[in-house]
């Protein structure tokens, strides 16, 4: 009987902890600190569903790769602030995007004061975490930018990520998805990349594909646009040309992949 009672108490405690973490994530997403323009894009980016799919917990050490303007940082920083750790790893501060991230953090110290800044700048600088020290690495719409560096450098980037993770650690990837029936050029110049290519590069580093999700799928997106993915919102690179069409499509069709370090 005592064992049954203890088991019930433990289950209740674990359930309460999970519920608290879930509430904390929802609160971070709903926070008034978020830029209105960023929050308006939740309908396309599904941050709650995406981060839940990856299995994020508030006590994790998480690396966000190439955060730039900090769209996801707005959510991750308050969520991890008290019990976890967020490392924003991108270009060095002397570069444009590194400075952009620095200004983002300085804009609201009450939210971002505990965010660590590091460098992840393929193909040459990977100064973001000690080996085996990280629970989760997240990269949102970045892999297509690495493609032009060549397969060897893409593999190196994934290997550096792999090395940073603890055994059982998770790599979460979203990116603009190119239909497998369409050719991918050597530089992924349209901004779209084959899902199979991303999986192949990750597995070459030792990752195992744990799961795929269609959370960020958009069947309206053909991936065949003048100006590539940047024809779509929010960039609308073609300006007034076919603007209504691109607004009706919305943001790009995206793969959402969860990899695990064995």
PyMOL commands that set and color helices and strands:
alter all, ss='L'
color gray80, all
select helices_A, chain A and resi 2-30+36-39+42-45+47-54+73-80+96-106+109-112+143-149+151-164+195-204+228-231+243-249
alter helices_A, ss='H'
color red, helices_A
select strands_A, chain A and resi 61-65+85-90+116-121+125-127+134-140+165-178+193-194+207-213+254-261
alter strands_A, ss='S'
color yellow, strands_A
deselect
rebuild
show_as cartoon
